[in-house]
């Protein structure tokens, strides 16, 4: 995509799927607004809040992986296909770097990290007594009464404990997840297909019992988003702007990708906006968040139920309200995680927030945890000594 115009054979497009090929993906995640329709999450009319910068020489750290390999900082960033990384400690920006196509003013796809924002909005409604997490999904969305969500509660959805027949193997090209992504506007639709997510979700069938084990399944995110729209009677971008984005003091609007019906799916954000959102949660929303919400998130979920998912790099973790929780001796960190290496990491006890954008060739986010978590731990130790 270089030159004016770029060479025809080098043009990246959504319609032919080239945007999701690799390494084209490295450009696409930083330029999605050029490829598909988007909806704006307005930042509000107030002036942006200045960022206090306090540089700490974290790039001098050597990182020891979980397999006892030692790499310098810049090699870890290269190994994880890092596009941008920013770290905030005690409210100060202590590290920030951009690579390849990323830049401070450029938005980047956050992939499934957007689900954690949905989880927060639902928890706000629950804390305000606008929703009961014990309500059956079909009471709000009767369209799903014959689907996997029949007899599932909102809490089952929030904690990813819905029993459904859904193959989410990104490494298998025949997996059901690829049809789901086409319906969600994340991939081009096949010829003569015009499905959106509200067409697709009722077709997902139940498998097993609800509430028994953690099973991460992407369609739960869209059910949760649908519930938000139905109960609030608002578009998700407007609801998020009112409840959160206008209170962050960020410089830039957010953008949502949409499915063919215009329903919001994932987001694209500047790294500083992503980081500031994490800091807003760490500080209790500057007093706007009900303390019960933070208490619930940081307490985490059922570790035993989570363990049954057998995610190799996440032993001892749990899941709560569409957030991943890392349990540690000093306290827990909550994480928003997305495909191809997107991560928002919030450790309230250590006053640490990490925003990490990547564009890895393979989608599963846990594939590079053997480098990501040791880097974060090394940063935590270094900042504790500052």
C-alpha positions in Angstrom: 0.0 0.0 0.0 2.9 2.3 -0.7 3.0 4.9 -3.5 0.5 7.3 -5.1 -1.2 5.1 -6.2 0.2 1.8 -4.9 0.9 -0.9 -7.5 -2.2 -2.8 -8.3 -0.7 -6.1 -7.1 0.2 -4.5 -3.8 -3.3 -3.1 -3.0 -4.8 -4.7 0.1 -8.6 -5.1 0.0 -11.3 -6.5 2.3 -13.5 -7.8 -0.5 -10.9 -10.4 -1.7 -9.7 -11.4 1.8 -6.2 -10.1 1.2 -6.5 -7.8 4.3 -6.4 -10.9 6.5 -3.5 -12.6 4.8 -0.1 -12.4 6.5 2.0 -10.2 6.5 -0.7 -7.9 4.9 -2.5 -8.2 8.3 0.2 -6.0 9.8 -1.0 -3.1 7.7 -4.7 -4.0 7.9 -4.9 -3.9 11.8 -3.6 -0.3 11.7 -5.8 0.9 8.8 -9.1 -0.9 9.1 -11.1 2.3 8.6 -9.9 2.3 5.0 -11.3 -1.1 4.4 -14.8 -1.4 6.0 -17.6 0.8 7.3 -17.2 1.9 11.0 -19.3 3.7 13.6 -17.8 6.4 15.9 -17.5 6.2 19.7 -17.4 10.0 20.4 -14.8 11.1 22.9 -16.9 14.1 24.0 -16.4 17.8 23.7 -14.1 18.4 26.7 -10.4 19.0 26.2 -8.1 16.0 26.3 -6.5 15.3 29.6 -2.7 15.7 29.5 -0.6 12.6 29.9 2.2 12.7 32.5 5.3 11.1 31.1 8.0 9.7 33.3 10.5 7.6 31.2 11.9 4.5 32.8 14.6 2.6 30.8 12.6 -0.6 30.6 14.0 -1.4 27.2 17.3 -2.3 28.9 15.7 -5.3 30.6 16.5 -8.8 29.6 13.5 -11.1 29.6 13.6 -14.7 30.7 10.8 -16.7 29.1 8.8 -19.5 30.8 11.1 -22.0 29.0 14.2 -20.3 30.5 15.3 -18.6 27.3 16.7 -15.1 27.7 16.1 -12.4 25.1 16.7 -8.6 25.2 13.7 -6.4 25.2 13.7 -5.5 21.5 14.0 -9.2 20.6 10.9 -10.0 22.6 9.0 -7.3 20.8 10.1 -8.7 17.5 9.2 -12.3 18.5 5.7 -11.2 19.5 5.2 -9.2 16.3 4.6 -6.1 18.4 3.1 -3.1 16.7 2.9 -0.9 19.7 3.4 -1.2 23.5 2.7 1.3 26.2 3.0 1.0 30.0 1.5 3.2 32.7 2.6 3.1 36.3 0.8 5.0 39.1 -0.9 7.1 36.4 2.3 8.1 34.6 3.3 6.9 31.1 6.7 5.2 31.7 7.2 3.5 28.3 5.8 3.8 24.8 7.0 2.5 21.4 5.6 2.0 17.9 6.8 -0.3 15.2 6.1 -1.0 11.5 2.8 0.6 10.5 1.7 1.7 14.0 2.0 5.3 15.2 0.6 7.4 18.2 -2.2 8.8 16.0 -3.1 5.5 14.3 -5.9 3.4 15.5 -5.4 -0.4 15.8 -7.9 -3.3 15.9 -8.3 -4.6 19.4 -10.1 -7.8 18.2 -11.9 -9.6 21.1 -10.6 -7.2 23.7 -13.9 -5.4 22.8 -15.8 -8.1 24.6 -14.4 -6.9 27.9 -15.8 -3.4 27.3 -19.2 -5.1 26.7 -18.7 -6.9 30.0 -18.0 -3.7 31.8 -21.1 -2.0 30.4 -23.3 -5.0 31.5 -21.8 -4.9 35.0 -22.6 -1.2 35.2 -26.3 -2.0 34.3 -26.3 -4.8 36.9 -24.8 -2.6 39.6 -27.5 0.1 38.7 -30.2 -2.6 39.1 -31.2 -2.2 35.4 -30.4 -5.9 34.8 -30.3 -9.1 36.9 -27.5 -11.4 35.9 -29.8 -14.4 36.8 -32.3 -13.5 34.1 -32.6 -16.0 31.3 -31.2 -14.8 27.9 -34.4 -15.8 26.1 -36.5 -13.4 28.3 -34.6 -10.5 26.8 -33.9 -12.1 23.4 -36.8 -14.4 22.5 -35.1 -14.9 19.1 -32.7 -17.3 20.9 -35.2 -19.5 22.7 -34.4 -22.4 20.4 -30.7 -21.9 20.4 -27.7 -22.7 22.5 -28.8 -19.9 24.9 -32.1 -21.5 25.7 -32.1 -21.8 29.6 -28.8 -19.9 29.8 -28.6 -17.0 32.2 -26.9 -13.7 31.6 -24.3 -14.8 34.1 -23.6 -17.9 32.0 -22.9 -15.7 29.1 -20.7 -13.2 31.0 -18.6 -16.0 32.5 -18.4 -18.1 29.2 -20.2 -21.0 30.8 -22.7 -21.7 28.0 -22.8 -25.2 26.6 -22.8 -24.8 22.8 -22.0 -26.8 19.7 -19.4 -24.4 18.2 -15.9 -25.2 16.9 -13.6 -22.3 17.5 -10.4 -23.6 16.2 -8.8 -20.7 14.3 -6.1 -23.1 13.1 -8.7 -25.3 11.3 -9.9 -23.6 8.0 -13.1 -25.7 8.2 -13.9 -24.5 11.7 -17.4 -23.0 12.4 -15.6 -19.9 13.6 -14.9 -18.8 10.0 -18.7 -18.7 9.1 -19.2 -16.7 12.3 -16.6 -14.2 11.4 -18.2 -13.7 7.9 -21.5 -13.0 9.5 -19.9 -10.6 11.9 -18.4 -8.5 9.1 -14.8 -9.5 10.1 -14.3 -11.4 6.8 -15.9 -11.0 3.4 -19.1 -13.0 2.9 -19.3 -15.8 0.3 -21.3 -15.3 -2.9 -25.1 -15.3 -2.4 -24.7 -15.1 1.4 -26.1 -12.1 3.3 -26.1 -13.2 6.9 -25.6 -10.9 9.9 -25.0 -12.0 13.5 -28.7 -11.9 14.4 -29.3 -14.4 11.6 -26.4 -16.6 12.7 -26.8 -16.7 16.5 -30.2 -18.5 16.5 -28.7 -21.3 14.5 -26.1 -22.2 17.2 -27.2 -25.3 19.0 -26.8 -26.3 22.6 -24.3 -28.9 23.6 -23.9 -30.0 27.3 -25.1 -28.1 30.3 -24.7 -24.5 31.2 -22.8 -23.2 34.2 -20.6 -26.3 34.6 -17.3 -25.4 32.9 -15.6 -22.4 31.3 -15.6 -22.7 27.5 -14.5 -19.6 25.6 -16.8 -19.2 22.6 -16.9 -15.9 20.6 -20.7 -15.9 19.9 -21.3 -15.2 23.6 -19.8 -11.8 23.0 -22.4 -10.9 20.4 -25.3 -12.2 22.6 -24.0 -10.0 25.3 -23.8 -7.0 22.9 -27.3 -7.8 21.6 -28.7 -7.8 25.2 -27.0 -4.4 25.8 -28.7 -2.9 22.7 -32.1 -4.4 23.5 -32.2 -3.4 27.2 -30.7 0.1 26.7 -32.5 0.7 23.3 -29.2 2.3 22.1 -26.5 1.6 19.6 -23.5 0.3 21.3 -21.2 3.1 20.1 -23.5 5.7 21.7 -23.9 3.8 24.9 -20.2 3.3 25.3 -19.6 7.0 24.5 -22.1 8.1 27.2 -21.0 5.7 29.9 -17.3 5.6 29.4 -15.5 7.3 26.5 -16.6 10.9 27.2 -15.1 10.5 30.7 -11.6 9.3 29.7 -10.1 12.5 28.6 -8.7 10.8 25.5 -7.6 12.7 22.4 -9.3 10.4 19.8 -12.7 8.9 19.1 -13.0 5.1 19.0 -14.3 3.3 16.0 -16.4 0.1 15.8 -16.5 -2.3 12.9 -20.0 -3.5 12.1 -21.7 -6.6 10.7 -24.0 -6.3 7.6 -26.9 -5.1 9.7 -24.8 -2.3 11.3 -24.4 -4.0 14.7 -21.1 -3.2 16.3 -18.4 -5.9 16.7 -14.8 -5.2 17.4 -13.1 -1.8 17.9 -10.1 0.1 16.6 -8.4 2.5 19.1 -5.3 4.5 19.5 -2.9 2.9 21.9 -3.1 5.8 24.4 -7.0 5.5 24.3 -6.7 1.8 25.1 -4.2 2.5 27.9 -6.3 5.3 29.3 -9.4 3.1 29.4 -7.4 0.6 31.5 -6.2 3.3 33.8 -9.8 4.5 34.2 -10.8 1.1 35.4 -7.8 0.8 37.7 -8.8 4.1 39.4 -12.5 3.1 39.7 -13.5 5.3 36.8 -12.4 8.4 38.6 -15.1 7.7 41.1 -17.8 7.0 38.5 -17.6 3.2 38.8 -19.5 1.4 41.5 -16.8 -0.2 43.7 -18.7 -3.5 43.6 -17.8 -3.7 39.9 -14.1 -3.5 40.4 -14.4 -5.9 43.4 -16.2 -8.5 41.3 -13.7 -8.2 38.4 -10.5 -8.4 40.4 -11.9 -11.2 42.6 -12.1 -13.3 39.4 -14.1 -16.4 38.7 -13.9 -20.1 39.4 -10.3 -21.4 38.9 -11.4 -25.0 38.8 -14.0 -24.4 36.1 -11.5 -22.5 34.1 -8.8 -25.2 34.5 -11.0 -27.6 32.5 -10.4 -25.6 29.4 -6.7 -26.7 29.6 -5.2 -23.6 28.1 -1.5 -24.4 28.4 -0.2 -21.0 29.3 -3.1 -20.0 31.6 -3.0 -22.4 34.4 -4.3 -20.8 37.6 -6.2 -18.2 35.8 -10.0 -17.6 35.8 -12.7 -15.8 33.9 -15.3 -13.2 35.0 -17.7 -10.9 33.2 -15.9 -11.2 29.8 -12.5 -10.5 31.4 -9.6 -12.9 31.9 -8.1 -12.9 35.4 -4.5 -13.8 36.3 -4.3 -14.9 39.9 -1.1 -14.0 41.7 0.2 -14.0 45.2 0.1 -10.2 45.6 -3.4 -9.9 44.0 -5.1 -10.4 40.7 -4.7 -8.7 37.3 -7.6 -8.4 34.9 -7.0 -8.7 31.2 -8.8 -7.9 27.9 -7.3 -10.3 25.3 -7.8 -10.4 21.6 -6.7 -12.5 18.6 -3.3 -11.8 17.0 -1.8 -10.5 20.3 -4.0 -7.7 21.6 -3.8 -7.2 25.4 -4.9 -4.8 28.0 -3.4 -5.8 31.4 -4.5 -4.1 34.6 -2.8 -4.9 38.0 -4.5 -2.6 40.6 -2.2 -3.7 43.4 1.0 -2.8 41.5 -0.7 0.3 39.9 0.3 -1.1 36.5 -1.5 -0.8 33.2 -0.1 -2.3 30.0 -1.5 -1.8 26.5 0.0 -4.2 23.8 -0.9 -4.3 20.1 0.5 -7.0 17.8 -0.2 -8.6 14.5 1.0 -12.2 14.9 0.5 -14.6 12.0 -1.6 -17.1 14.0 -4.7 -15.9 15.8 -4.7 -17.6 19.2 -3.6 -15.0 21.8 -2.0 -17.5 24.2 0.7 -18.6 21.7 3.1 -15.9 22.9 2.2 -15.8 26.6 5.5 -17.4 27.3 7.1 -14.1 26.4 4.3 -11.6 27.2 3.8 -12.5 30.8 7.5 -12.7 31.7 8.0 -9.3 30.2 5.1 -7.9 32.2 6.5 -9.5 35.4 10.0 -8.1 34.7 8.4 -4.6 34.2 6.5 -5.0 37.5 9.7 -5.9 39.4 11.6 -3.1 37.8 9.0 -0.5 38.5 8.6 -1.7 42.1 12.4 -0.9 42.6 12.1 2.6 41.0 
